[in-house]
Amino acid sequence: MSGRTWLGAALFLGAQLRALWLAAAVEVHTAKEVVAVNGTNQRLKCSFSSSSPVTQQLTVSWNFQPEDLSSHEPVFYFRQEPYPPPSGRFKGRVTWDGNVERNDVSIMIWNLQPSDNGTFTCQVTNSPDVYGTIGELRLRVVQKVTFSEIHFLAVAIGSASVLMIIVVTAVIICRQRRRKARDKRPEVADTE
């Protein structure tokens, strides 16, 4: 066989192996962006799918990249049990909120602060699936909730409903009073 044939066969085999590798990789899913109010608690949801059953070798790594693009910081690690960070900005403020049997590897961050603005990454390995996607979630901590169009619509519908209930109640009360007044008039005429 000539050198070109071997090269072609090697390239073809490499492409096939890469396709198999991608099919067997862990896929991680997160929300793209989460907005939370300063001082509140927020669950950062992360789920995964794997072509292999969940094993004792499953590991989960959460990391944080601040908005100012300073160095990455570890947030949380899980392997058979949760390992919260021993130091750093998230020490004492992050807890495990997942269930690996349900493919949920979420965490909860307590008492959010503006310095928590940035990108969180969630990475899962489940041997033999050790490669795959990394979930990214951008967290924005705001001082107060912005009043979106959906909130405005909900308040408008709620206000209109309350106003209709008040009007209907007032009409019913007025009719009952008129009826009572009519019922009393014949009684007065009968007694004279």
C-alpha positions in Angstrom: 0.0 0.0 0.0 1.3 3.5 -0.8 1.9 6.3 1.7 -1.2 8.2 0.4 -3.5 5.2 1.0 -2.3 4.8 4.6 -2.7 8.5 5.2 -6.2 8.4 3.8 -7.1 5.4 5.8 -5.7 7.0 9.0 -7.6 10.2 8.4 -10.8 8.3 7.7 -10.3 6.2 10.9 -9.6 9.3 12.9 -12.8 10.9 11.7 -14.8 7.8 12.6 -13.2 7.7 16.1 -13.9 11.4 16.7 -17.6 10.8 15.7 -17.8 7.9 18.2 -16.1 10.1 20.9 -18.6 12.9 20.4 -21.5 10.5 20.6 -20.2 9.1 23.9 -19.4 12.4 25.5 -21.2 13.9 28.5 -23.6 16.8 27.6 -24.1 19.5 30.2 -27.1 21.8 30.2 -27.5 25.2 32.0 -29.5 28.3 31.6 -27.6 30.9 29.6 -28.3 33.8 31.9 -29.8 34.2 35.4 -30.7 37.5 37.0 -31.0 37.7 40.8 -31.6 40.4 43.4 -28.7 41.5 45.7 -28.9 39.7 49.1 -31.1 36.8 47.9 -30.3 33.2 47.3 -30.1 31.6 43.9 -30.1 28.1 42.6 -27.7 27.6 39.7 -29.3 24.8 37.7 -27.0 22.3 35.9 -28.1 19.0 34.4 -26.3 16.4 32.3 -26.8 13.4 30.1 -24.3 10.6 29.6 -24.2 7.6 27.4 -22.9 5.6 30.4 -24.8 4.9 33.6 -23.9 7.2 36.5 -21.0 5.7 38.4 -19.2 6.3 41.7 -16.5 8.0 39.6 -18.8 10.9 38.6 -17.2 14.2 39.3 -18.7 17.7 39.1 -16.7 20.9 39.1 -18.2 24.4 39.4 -15.9 27.4 38.6 -16.3 31.1 38.5 -14.9 33.8 36.1 -15.6 37.3 37.4 -16.8 40.0 35.0 -13.4 41.8 35.3 -11.9 38.7 33.8 -9.5 38.1 36.7 -8.5 34.5 37.3 -11.0 31.6 37.6 -12.0 30.6 41.1 -13.2 27.2 42.2 -16.8 27.3 43.5 -17.7 23.7 44.3 -16.5 20.1 43.7 -18.5 16.9 44.0 -17.3 13.3 43.9 -19.5 10.8 45.8 -20.1 13.7 48.3 -20.1 17.5 48.1 -16.9 19.4 48.8 -17.7 23.1 49.4 -14.8 25.6 48.9 -12.4 25.9 51.9 -11.6 29.5 51.1 -12.5 32.3 48.7 -15.5 34.5 48.0 -17.9 31.5 48.1 -16.7 29.9 51.4 -19.8 29.3 53.5 -22.1 30.7 50.8 -22.5 27.7 48.4 -24.2 24.4 49.0 -25.0 21.3 47.0 -28.5 21.3 45.6 -28.3 18.5 43.1 -29.2 14.8 42.8 -26.8 12.8 40.6 -29.3 9.9 40.3 -31.6 12.4 38.4 -28.7 13.9 36.5 -29.0 17.1 38.4 -25.7 18.7 39.6 -27.1 22.1 40.7 -25.7 24.3 43.5 -27.3 27.0 45.7 -25.5 30.3 46.3 -26.6 32.3 49.4 -26.6 36.0 50.0 -25.7 37.1 46.5 -23.5 40.2 46.1 -22.6 42.4 43.1 -19.1 40.9 43.2 -20.8 37.6 42.2 -21.5 39.0 38.7 -19.8 36.8 36.1 -19.8 33.4 34.4 -20.1 30.1 36.2 -19.1 26.9 34.5 -20.4 23.4 35.3 -18.3 20.5 34.2 -19.3 16.8 34.6 -17.2 13.7 34.0 -18.8 10.2 34.3 -16.2 7.6 33.6 -15.7 6.3 30.9 -17.4 9.5 29.5 -14.7 12.0 30.6 -15.0 14.4 27.7 -17.9 16.6 26.7 -19.5 20.0 26.9 -19.0 22.5 29.7 -22.1 24.3 30.8 -21.8 28.1 31.1 -24.2 30.3 33.0 -23.9 34.1 33.3 -25.1 35.5 36.6 -26.2 39.1 36.9 -26.9 40.4 40.4 -29.1 43.5 40.4 -30.1 45.9 43.1 -33.8 45.5 42.5 -35.9 43.6 40.0 -36.6 45.5 36.8 -40.2 45.9 35.9 -40.6 43.9 32.7 -43.5 43.9 30.3 -44.7 40.6 31.7 -44.8 42.0 35.2 -46.7 45.0 33.9 -49.2 42.8 32.1 -49.7 40.7 35.3 -50.3 43.8 37.4 -52.8 45.2 34.8 -54.7 41.9 34.6 -54.8 41.6 38.4 -55.9 45.1 38.9 -58.7 44.8 36.3 -59.9 41.6 38.0 -60.0 43.2 41.4 -61.9 46.2 40.0 -64.4 43.9 38.3 -65.0 42.0 41.6 -65.6 45.3 43.4 -68.1 46.5 40.8 -70.0 43.2 40.7 -70.1 43.2 44.5 -71.4 46.8 44.6 -74.1 46.0 42.1 -75.3 43.0 44.0 -75.4 44.9 47.3 -77.4 47.8 45.6 -79.9 45.3 44.2 -80.4 43.6 47.5 -81.0 47.0 49.3 -83.6 48.0 46.6 -85.3 44.6 46.9 -85.5 45.0 50.7 -86.8 48.6 50.3 -89.5 47.4 47.9 -90.5 44.6 50.2 -91.0 47.0 53.1 -93.3 49.4 51.1 -96.2 47.0 50.8 -95.9 46.1 54.4 -96.3 49.8 55.4 -99.3 50.2 53.1 -101.0 47.1 54.6 -100.7 48.4 58.2 -102.4 51.7 57.4 
